[in-house]
Amino acid sequence: MRIPKAKPCPFCKSADVWVERYGLCCYGVVCNDCLSAGPRVEHGDYSDYDKDDGVKNGERDAIRLWNARTPESHHRVLVSCEMRAASEL
């Protein structure tokens, strides 16, 4: 699975956004213009790579949450991430 493209900032509409890494396995999208930050996602696996294609799971999930835009959508994305992580155990 590839890393999705992050949508522009919902506050200032800037496309200058990037994924910040907080600690070993926590990620979130940040806008470079207004410094707003999206929800953070944490993965318990320190390697943090999908074994099939080398994609960083934390970056991908942080962008998915950023793109979701609403708390209800965030919940759906998190449940989907948890289900995927549980199936990898």
N, CA, C and O atoms as a printed pandas DataFrame, in Angstrom:
     atom_number atom_name residue_name chain_id  residue_number  x_coord  y_coord  z_coord
0              1         N          MET        A               1    0.850   -1.176    0.000
1              2        CA          MET        A               1    0.000    0.000    0.000
2              3         C          MET        A               1    0.893    1.234    0.000
3              4         O          MET        A               1    1.866    1.312    0.750
4              5         N          ARG        A               2    0.555    2.179   -0.835
5              6        CA          ARG        A               2    1.368    3.387   -0.933
6              7         C          ARG        A               2    0.916    4.444    0.062
7              8         O          ARG        A               2   -0.175    4.360    0.626
8              9         N          ILE        A               3    1.769    5.440    0.270
9             10        CA          ILE        A               3    1.432    6.544    1.169
10            11         C          ILE        A               3    0.532    7.523    0.413
11            12         O          ILE        A               3    0.899    7.968   -0.674
12            13         N          PRO        A               4   -0.641    7.869    0.964
13            14        CA          PRO        A               4   -1.543    8.805    0.272
14            15         C          PRO        A               4   -0.983   10.226    0.284
15            16         O          PRO        A               4   -0.102   10.550    1.080
16            17         N          LYS        A               5   -1.497   11.057   -0.597
17            18        CA          LYS        A               5   -1.106   12.466   -0.643
18            19         C          LYS        A               5   -1.939   13.222    0.379
19            20         O          LYS        A               5   -3.156   13.049    0.445
20            21         N          ALA        A               6   -1.288   14.056    1.173
21            22        CA          ALA        A               6   -1.990   14.842    2.189
22            23         C          ALA        A               6   -2.757   15.989    1.534
23            24         O          ALA        A               6   -2.255   16.652    0.626
24            25         N          LYS        A               7   -3.983   16.209    2.013
25            26        CA          LYS        A               7   -4.786   17.330    1.539
26            27         C          LYS        A               7   -4.211   18.634    2.087
27            28         O          LYS        A               7   -3.466   18.610    3.067
28            29         N          PRO        A               8   -4.543   19.775    1.472
29            30        CA          PRO        A               8   -4.103   21.067    2.015
30            31         C          PRO        A               8   -4.667   21.303    3.410
31            32         O          PRO        A               8   -5.636   20.664    3.820
32            33         N          CYS        A               9   -4.054   22.219    4.123
33            34        CA          CYS        A               9   -4.483   22.561    5.477
34            35         C          CYS        A               9   -5.933   23.054    5.460
35            36         O          CYS        A               9   -6.283   23.896    4.633
36            37         N          PRO        A              10   -6.781   22.544    6.358
37            38        CA          PRO        A              10   -8.182   22.984    6.373
38            39         C          PRO        A              10   -8.365   24.402    6.915
39            40         O          PRO        A              10   -9.435   24.988    6.752
40            41         N          PHE        A              11   -7.348   24.954    7.548
41            42        CA          PHE        A              11   -7.463   26.283    8.156
42            43         C          PHE        A              11   -6.947   27.386    7.240
43            44         O          PHE        A              11   -7.638   28.379    7.009
44            45         N          CYS        A              12   -5.722   27.211    6.713
45            46        CA          CYS        A              12   -5.143   28.268    5.880
46            47         C          CYS        A              12   -5.088   27.889    4.401
47            48         O          CYS        A              12   -4.683   28.702    3.569
48            49         N          LYS        A              13   -5.493   26.659    4.067
49            50        CA          LYS        A              13   -5.540   26.156    2.685
50            51         C          LYS        A              13   -4.165   25.965    2.044
51            52         O          LYS        A              13   -4.072   25.776    0.831
52            53         N          SER        A              14   -3.107   26.013    2.838
53            54        CA          SER        A              14   -1.755   25.816    2.313
54            55         C          SER        A              14   -1.525   24.346    1.979
55            56         O          SER        A              14   -1.973   23.459    2.705
56            57         N          ALA        A              15   -0.833   24.098    0.887
57            58        CA          ALA        A              15   -0.478   22.726    0.505
58            59         C          ALA        A              15    0.873   22.330    1.095
59            60         O          ALA        A              15    1.343   21.212    0.879
60            61         N          ASP        A              16    1.498   23.243    1.839
61            62        CA          ASP        A              16    2.814   22.990    2.430
62            63         C          ASP        A              16    2.653   22.273    3.770
63            64         O          ASP        A              16    2.811   22.875    4.832
64            65         N          VAL        A              17    2.333   20.971    3.703
65            66        CA          VAL        A              17    2.146   20.153    4.903
66            67         C          VAL        A              17    3.122   18.978    4.849
67            68         O          VAL        A              17    3.543   18.556    3.772
68            69         N          TRP        A              18    3.471   18.463    6.008
69            70        CA          TRP        A              18    4.419   17.352    6.080
70            71         C          TRP        A              18    4.122   16.502    7.306
71            72         O          TRP        A              18    3.374   16.910    8.194
72            73         N          VAL        A              19    4.717   15.315    7.343
73            74        CA          VAL        A              19    4.497   14.393    8.452
74            75         C          VAL        A              19    5.628   14.551    9.462
75            76         O          VAL        A              19    6.801   14.366    9.138
76            77         N          GLU        A              20    5.251   14.896   10.694
77            78        CA          GLU        A              20    6.203   15.042   11.808
78            79         C          GLU        A              20    6.262   13.722   12.557
79            80         O          GLU        A              20    5.240   13.073   12.778
80            81         N          ARG        A              21    7.464   13.333   12.945
81            82        CA          ARG        A              21    7.622   12.132   13.765
82            83         C          ARG        A              21    7.885   12.567   15.202
83            84         O          ARG        A              21    8.813   13.329   15.470
84            85         N          TYR        A              22    7.053   12.072   16.127
85            86        CA          TYR        A              22    7.180   12.389   17.550
86            87         C          TYR        A              22    7.663   11.136   18.258
87            88         O          TYR        A              22    6.902   10.179   18.398
88            89         N          GLY        A              23    8.889   11.120   18.700
89            90        CA          GLY        A              23    9.413    9.941   19.388
90            91         C          GLY        A              23    9.683    8.800   18.424
91            92         O          GLY        A              23    9.978    9.018   17.249
92            93         N          LEU        A              24    9.578    7.572   18.941
93            94        CA          LEU        A              24    9.929    6.411   18.130
94            95         C          LEU        A              24    8.858    6.009   17.128
95            96         O          LEU        A              24    9.174    5.611   16.007
96            97         N          CYS        A              25    7.595    6.110   17.523
97            98        CA          CYS        A              25    6.570    5.528   16.654
98            99         C          CYS        A              25    5.267    6.324   16.643
99           100         O          CYS        A              25    4.192    5.740   16.505
100          101         N          CYS        A              26    5.345    7.631   16.785
101          102        CA          CYS        A              26    4.158    8.477   16.790
102          103         C          CYS        A              26    4.303    9.524   15.680
103          104         O          CYS        A              26    5.339   10.178   15.562
104          105         N          TYR        A              27    3.248    9.673   14.868
105          106        CA          TYR        A              27    3.300   10.562   13.713
106          107         C          TYR        A              27    2.080   11.469   13.678
107          108         O          TYR        A              27    1.022   11.128   14.208
108          109         N          GLY        A              28    2.240   12.625   13.048
109          110        CA          GLY        A              28    1.134   13.543   12.826
110          111         C          GLY        A              28    1.487   14.501   11.707
111          112         O          GLY        A              28    2.662   14.800   11.497
112          113         N          VAL        A              29    0.486   14.988   10.986
113          114        CA          VAL        A              29    0.705   15.938    9.891
114          115         C          VAL        A              29    0.696   17.347   10.463
115          116         O          VAL        A              29   -0.118   17.668   11.329
116          117         N          VAL        A              30    1.614   18.196    9.970
117          118        CA          VAL        A              30    1.747   19.582   10.428
118          119         C          VAL        A              30    1.760   20.501    9.208
119          120         O          VAL        A              30    2.364   20.181    8.184
120          121         N          CYS        A              31    1.085   21.648    9.330
121          122        CA          CYS        A              31    1.106   22.668    8.276
122          123         C          CYS        A              31    2.294   23.600    8.522
123          124         O          CYS        A              31    2.461   24.109    9.630
124          125         N          ASN        A              32    3.103   23.822    7.517
125          126        CA          ASN        A              32    4.265   24.700    7.652
126          127         C          ASN        A              32    3.891   26.182    7.710
127          128         O          ASN        A              32    4.666   26.994    8.216
128          129         N          ASP        A              33    2.722   26.539    7.200
129          130        CA          ASP        A              33    2.340   27.952    7.177
130          131         C          ASP        A              33    1.686   28.410    8.478
131          132         O          ASP        A              33    2.131   29.390    9.074
132          133         N          CYS        A              34    0.641   27.721    8.929
133          134        CA          CYS        A              34   -0.060   28.169   10.140
134          135         C          CYS        A              34    0.279   27.297   11.360
135          136         O          CYS        A              34   -0.196   27.572   12.462
136          137         N          LEU        A              35    1.085   26.264   11.175
137          138        CA          LEU        A              35    1.561   25.367   12.234
138          139         C          LEU        A              35    0.440   24.564   12.907
139          140         O          LEU        A              35    0.626   24.054   14.012
140          141         N          SER        A              36   -0.714   24.450   12.252
141          142        CA          SER        A              36   -1.743   23.579   12.813
142          143         C          SER        A              36   -1.291   22.130   12.650
143          144         O          SER        A              36   -0.602   21.780   11.693
144          145         N          ALA        A              37   -1.693   21.308   13.599
145          146        CA          ALA        A              37   -1.274   19.902   13.596
146          147         C          ALA        A              37   -2.490   19.002   13.606
147          148         O          ALA        A              37   -3.489   19.281   14.270
148          149         N          GLY        A              38   -2.387   17.928   12.865
149          150        CA          GLY        A              38   -3.462   16.947   12.823
150          151         C          GLY        A              38   -3.355   15.968   13.973
151          152         O          GLY        A              38   -2.434   16.058   14.785
152          153         N          PRO        A              39   -4.287   15.038   14.050
153          154        CA          PRO        A              39   -4.247   14.036   15.118
154          155         C          PRO        A              39   -3.009   13.162   14.990
155          156         O          PRO        A              39   -2.519   12.904   13.891
156          157         N          ARG        A              40   -2.521   12.719   16.124
157          158        CA          ARG        A              40   -1.342   11.860   16.135
158          159         C          ARG        A              40   -1.766   10.398   16.137
159          160         O          ARG        A              40   -2.783   10.024   16.721
160          161         N          VAL        A              41   -0.969    9.592   15.474
161          162        CA          VAL        A              41   -1.203    8.154   15.454
162          163         C          VAL        A              41    0.068    7.475   15.948
163          164         O          VAL        A              41    1.180    7.858   15.583
164          165         N          GLU        A              42   -0.120    6.466   16.780
165          166        CA          GLU        A              42    1.027    5.762   17.352
166          167         C          GLU        A              42    0.953    4.292   16.971
167          168         O          GLU        A              42   -0.093    3.653   17.079
168          169         N          HIS        A              43    2.089    3.774   16.524
169          170        CA          HIS        A              43    2.195    2.353   16.201
170          171         C          HIS        A              43    3.138    1.711   17.197
171          172         O          HIS        A              43    4.200    2.261   17.489
172          173         N          GLY        A              44    2.768    0.559   17.720
173          174        CA          GLY        A              44    3.582   -0.123   18.721
174          175         C          GLY        A              44    4.807   -0.804   18.149
175          176         O          GLY        A              44    5.741   -1.122   18.884
176          177         N          ASP        A              45    4.815   -1.031   16.846
177          178        CA          ASP        A              45    5.950   -1.701   16.210
178          179         C          ASP        A              45    7.007   -0.655   15.878
179          180         O          ASP        A              45    6.763    0.221   15.048
180          181         N          TYR        A              46    8.161   -0.729   16.503
181          182        CA          TYR        A              46    9.195    0.290   16.303
182          183         C          TYR        A              46    9.766    0.278   14.895
183          184         O          TYR        A              46   10.258    1.302   14.421
184          185         N          SER        A              47    9.711   -0.858   14.224
185          186        CA          SER        A              47   10.204   -0.882   12.846
186          187         C          SER        A              47    9.276   -0.052   11.962
187          188         O          SER        A              47    9.730    0.600   11.022
188          189         N          ASP        A              48    7.950   -0.078   12.269
189          190        CA          ASP        A              48    6.955    0.791   11.664
190          191         C          ASP        A              48    6.832    0.653   10.152
191          192         O          ASP        A              48    6.271    1.542    9.512
192          193         N          TYR        A              49    7.331   -0.417    9.559
193          194        CA          TYR        A              49    7.218   -0.606    8.124
194          195         C          TYR        A              49    6.299   -1.764    7.809
195          196         O          TYR        A              49    6.316   -2.792    8.486
196          197         N          ASP        A              50    5.502   -1.590    6.783
197          198        CA          ASP        A              50    4.700   -2.685    6.276
198          199         C          ASP        A              50    5.667   -3.682    5.654
199          200         O          ASP        A              50    6.462   -3.318    4.787
200          201         N          LYS        A              51    5.606   -4.898    6.077
201          202        CA          LYS        A              51    6.583   -5.892    5.631
202          203         C          LYS        A              51    6.491   -6.202    4.142
203          204         O          LYS        A              51    7.466   -6.665    3.550
204          205         N          ASP        A              52    5.335   -5.954    3.526
205          206        CA          ASP        A              52    5.170   -6.286    2.116
206          207         C          ASP        A              52    5.806   -5.274    1.171
207          208         O          ASP        A              52    6.431   -5.654    0.182
208          209         N          ASP        A              53    5.649   -3.985    1.473
209          210        CA          ASP        A              53    6.127   -2.992    0.503
210          211         C          ASP        A              53    7.015   -1.896    1.087
211          212         O          ASP        A              53    7.400   -0.975    0.366
212          213         N          GLY        A              54    7.348   -1.972    2.371
213          214        CA          GLY        A              54    8.268   -0.994    2.963
214          215         C          GLY        A              54    7.661    0.361    3.252
215          216         O          GLY        A              54    8.397    1.301    3.550
216          217         N          VAL        A              55    6.345    0.501    3.176
217          218        CA          VAL        A              55    5.682    1.778    3.456
218          219         C          VAL        A              55    5.628    1.989    4.966
219          220         O          VAL        A              55    5.345    1.057    5.718
220          221         N          LYS        A              56    5.897    3.205    5.401
221          222        CA          LYS        A              56    5.799    3.512    6.827
222          223         C          LYS        A              56    4.334    3.591    7.228
223          224         O          LYS        A              56    3.605    4.471    6.770
224          225         N          ASN        A              57    3.907    2.673    8.081
225          226        CA          ASN        A              57    2.510    2.623    8.515
226          227         C          ASN        A              57    2.101    3.881    9.263
227          228         O          ASN        A              57    0.994    4.381    9.063
228          229         N          GLY        A              58    2.970    4.403   10.122
229          230        CA          GLY        A              58    2.635    5.588   10.902
230          231         C          GLY        A              58    2.399    6.801   10.030
231          232         O          GLY        A              58    1.449    7.552   10.253
232          233         N          GLU        A              59    3.255    7.005    9.034
233          234        CA          GLU        A              59    3.085    8.136    8.124
234          235         C          GLU        A              59    1.781    8.003    7.341
235          236         O          GLU        A              59    1.023    8.964    7.210
236          237         N          ARG        A              60    1.534    6.816    6.829
237          238        CA          ARG        A              60    0.320    6.580    6.045
238          239         C          ARG        A              60   -0.933    6.844    6.885
239          240         O          ARG        A              60   -1.862    7.501    6.415
240          241         N          ASP        A              61   -0.966    6.342    8.115
241          242        CA          ASP        A              61   -2.141    6.505    8.961
242          243         C          ASP        A              61   -2.313    7.945    9.429
243          244         O          ASP        A              61   -3.445    8.410    9.569
244          245         N          ALA        A              62   -1.214    8.663    9.676
245          246        CA          ALA        A              62   -1.301   10.080   10.055
246          247         C          ALA        A              62   -1.907   10.897    8.913
247          248         O          ALA        A              62   -2.721   11.789    9.153
248          249         N          ILE        A              63   -1.518   10.601    7.687
249          250        CA          ILE        A              63   -2.076   11.313    6.531
250          251         C          ILE        A              63   -3.541   10.952    6.351
251          252         O          ILE        A              63   -4.351   11.817    6.019
252          253         N          ARG        A              64   -3.894    9.694    6.564
253          254        CA          ARG        A              64   -5.297    9.291    6.459
254          255         C          ARG        A              64   -6.153   10.034    7.480
255          256         O          ARG        A              64   -7.263   10.458    7.158
256          257         N          LEU        A              65   -5.652   10.200    8.710
257          258        CA          LEU        A              65   -6.395   10.950    9.726
258          259         C          LEU        A              65   -6.504   12.430    9.355
259          260         O          LEU        A              65   -7.564   13.037    9.513
260          261         N          TRP        A              66   -5.415   13.004    8.866
261          262        CA          TRP        A              66   -5.409   14.409    8.442
262          263         C          TRP        A              66   -6.435   14.623    7.330
263          264         O          TRP        A              66   -7.164   15.615    7.333
264          265         N          ASN        A              67   -6.487   13.705    6.400
265          266        CA          ASN        A              67   -7.400   13.833    5.269
266          267         C          ASN        A              67   -8.860   13.569    5.657
267          268         O          ASN        A              67   -9.768   14.006    4.951
268          269         N          ALA        A              68   -9.099   12.864    6.762
269          270        CA          ALA        A              68  -10.460   12.510    7.163
270          271         C          ALA        A              68  -11.274   13.731    7.576
271          272         O          ALA        A              68  -12.470   13.787    7.288
272          273         N          ARG        A              69  -10.670   14.703    8.236
273          274        CA          ARG        A              69  -11.239   16.006    8.567
274          275         C          ARG        A              69  -12.278   16.062    9.675
275          276         O          ARG        A              69  -12.431   17.129   10.270
276          277         N          THR        A              70  -12.998   15.008    9.994
277          278        CA          THR        A              70  -14.027   15.073   11.033
278          279         C          THR        A              70  -13.765   14.022   12.102
279          280         O          THR        A              70  -13.187   12.979   11.794
280          281         N          PRO        A              71  -14.166   14.256   13.344
281          282        CA          PRO        A              71  -13.965   13.267   14.408
282          283         C          PRO        A              71  -14.597   11.912   14.085
283          284         O          PRO        A              71  -14.035   10.870   14.425
284          285         N          GLU        A              72  -15.761   11.922   13.432
285          286        CA          GLU        A              72  -16.403   10.656   13.075
286          287         C          GLU        A              72  -15.541    9.878   12.090
287          288         O          GLU        A              72  -15.396    8.661   12.203
288          289         N          SER        A              73  -14.974   10.588   11.128
289          290        CA          SER        A              73  -14.095    9.943   10.154
290          291         C          SER        A              73  -12.819    9.462   10.822
291          292         O          SER        A              73  -12.302    8.397   10.483
292          293         N          HIS        A              74  -12.308   10.242   11.773
293          294        CA          HIS        A              74  -11.104    9.820   12.505
294          295         C          HIS        A              74  -11.363    8.490   13.197
295          296         O          HIS        A              74  -10.507    7.605   13.190
296          297         N          HIS        A              75  -12.549    8.347   13.799
297          298        CA          HIS        A              75  -12.875    7.107   14.488
298          299         C          HIS        A              75  -12.865    5.930   13.510
299          300         O          HIS        A              75  -12.322    4.872   13.828
300          301         N          ARG        A              76  -13.451    6.100   12.337
301          302        CA          ARG        A              76  -13.463    5.023   11.343
302          303         C          ARG        A              76  -12.054    4.654   10.912
303          304         O          ARG        A              76  -11.744    3.471   10.768
304          305         N          VAL        A              77  -11.188    5.654   10.702
305          306        CA          VAL        A              77   -9.811    5.384   10.288
306          307         C          VAL        A              77   -9.069    4.653   11.395
307          308         O          VAL        A              77   -8.347    3.694   11.121
308          309         N          LEU        A              78   -9.233    5.087   12.648
309          310        CA          LEU        A              78   -8.536    4.438   13.758
310          311         C          LEU        A              78   -8.983    2.999   13.936
311          312         O          LEU        A              78   -8.155    2.123   14.182
312          313         N          VAL        A              79  -10.282    2.739   13.816
313          314        CA          VAL        A              79  -10.785    1.370   13.929
314          315         C          VAL        A              79  -10.186    0.513   12.828
315          316         O          VAL        A              79   -9.790   -0.626   13.076
316          317         N          SER        A              80  -10.115    1.044   11.620
317          318        CA          SER        A              80   -9.530    0.297   10.507
318          319         C          SER        A              80   -8.046    0.027   10.755
319          320         O          SER        A              80   -7.559   -1.060   10.442
320          321         N          CYS        A              81   -7.318    1.002   11.316
321          322        CA          CYS        A              81   -5.892    0.814   11.626
322          323         C          CYS        A              81   -5.718   -0.248   12.708
323          324         O          CYS        A              81   -4.826   -1.093   12.622
324          325         N          GLU        A              82   -6.580   -0.199   13.731
325          326        CA          GLU        A              82   -6.490   -1.182   14.814
326          327         C          GLU        A              82   -6.783   -2.587   14.310
327          328         O          GLU        A              82   -6.130   -3.547   14.718
328          329         N          MET        A              83   -7.773   -2.708   13.417
329          330        CA          MET        A              83   -8.108   -4.014   12.875
330          331         C          MET        A              83   -6.949   -4.571   12.066
331          332         O          MET        A              83   -6.645   -5.760   12.152
332          333         N          ARG        A              84   -6.294   -3.711   11.273
333          334        CA          ARG        A              84   -5.148   -4.146   10.475
334          335         C          ARG        A              84   -3.995   -4.560   11.395
335          336         O          ARG        A              84   -3.353   -5.586   11.166
336          337         N          ALA        A              85   -3.735   -3.758   12.437
337          338        CA          ALA        A              85   -2.635   -4.057   13.358
338          339         C          ALA        A              85   -2.902   -5.368   14.091
339          340         O          ALA        A              85   -1.979   -6.157   14.294
340          341         N          ALA        A              86   -4.144   -5.612   14.490
341          342        CA          ALA        A              86   -4.482   -6.853   15.191
342          343         C          ALA        A              86   -4.290   -8.053   14.286
343          344         O          ALA        A              86   -3.907   -9.126   14.753
344          345         N          SER        A              87   -4.551   -7.887   12.994
345          346        CA          SER        A              87   -4.395   -9.010   12.083
346          347         C          SER        A              87   -2.933   -9.318   11.810
347          348         O          SER        A              87   -2.610  -10.411   11.345
348          349         N          GLU        A              88   -2.031   -8.358   12.095
349          350        CA          GLU        A              88   -0.600   -8.561   11.875
350          351         C          GLU        A              88    0.067   -9.285   13.038
351          352         O          GLU        A              88    1.211   -9.723   12.919
352          353         N          LEU        A              89   -0.645   -9.416   14.176
353          354        CA          LEU        A              89   -0.052  -10.050   15.357
354          355         C          LEU        A              89    0.079  -11.542   15.186
355          356         O          LEU        A              89    0.560  -12.227   16.089
